[in-house]
């Protein structure tokens, strides 16, 4: 997986995903570099997601996230939920 930076204080997103077709579940992890205002490395965002398909083009899920400093220590963490809908032309 790849995604763009959120703003000038973050790097590109990189990640991996797996699917369990038997129960319609997808798991994906996204990593993103944090950049300090002076341009130096500011740590890492780690986001872990689990999504269950609720239809052909939709799903719901939960995620956890951590913000790590340059030494790898967690400085902030949390959880959340989301809904996803595929947009078709």
C-alpha positions in Angstrom: 0.0 0.0 0.0 1.1 3.5 -0.7 -0.4 6.9 0.1 0.6 10.6 0.0 1.8 12.7 2.9 -0.9 14.4 4.9 0.8 17.7 5.1 4.4 19.2 5.1 5.0 17.6 8.5 4.6 14.0 7.4 6.1 11.6 4.9 4.5 9.2 2.4 2.5 6.4 3.8 3.6 2.8 3.3 1.9 -0.4 4.4 0.9 -4.0 3.9 -2.5 -5.7 3.9 -3.8 -9.3 4.1 -7.3 -10.6 3.4 -9.2 -13.5 4.9 -11.8 -14.2 2.2 -13.6 -16.8 4.4 -15.0 -14.1 6.6 -14.6 -11.0 4.4 -11.9 -9.5 6.7 -9.0 -7.3 5.7 -6.1 -6.3 7.9 -3.7 -3.5 7.0 -0.9 -1.7 8.7 0.3 1.8 7.6 3.6 3.4 8.6 4.2 7.1 8.1 7.2 9.3 9.0 6.7 12.3 11.2 8.8 15.4 10.3 9.6 18.2 12.7 9.1 21.8 11.7 12.8 22.2 11.2 12.9 19.3 8.7 14.5 16.7 11.0 13.0 13.3 11.7 10.3 13.4 14.3 9.3 9.8 14.8 6.8 7.4 13.2 3.0 6.9 13.0 1.9 3.3 13.2 -1.8 2.6 12.3 -3.2 -0.9 12.4 -6.7 -1.5 10.9 -9.2 -4.4 10.6 -12.1 -4.0 8.2 -15.0 -6.4 7.6 -16.8 -6.1 4.3 -20.5 -5.3 4.8 -21.4 -5.4 1.0 -19.7 -5.6 -2.3 -18.5 -2.0 -2.1 -18.6 -1.2 1.6 -17.1 -2.1 5.0 -16.7 -1.1 8.6 -13.7 -1.4 10.8 -11.6 -0.5 13.8 -8.1 0.8 14.2 -5.4 1.5 16.7 -2.6 4.0 16.3 0.6 4.9 18.0 3.0 7.9 17.6 6.5 6.9 18.3 9.5 9.2 19.0 12.9 8.7 17.3 13.9 6.2 20.0 10.8 4.1 19.3 9.0 5.0 22.5 5.2 5.5 22.4 4.4 9.2 23.0 0.6 9.0 22.1 -1.8 6.2 21.3 -5.5 5.7 20.6 -8.3 3.8 18.9 -11.1 4.5 16.5 -13.6 3.1 14.0 -14.4 3.8 10.4 -16.8 3.2 7.5 -15.6 2.7 4.0 -17.4 3.0 0.6 -15.9 2.3 -2.7 -16.4 5.2 -5.2 -17.1 4.1 -8.7 -17.0 6.4 -11.8 
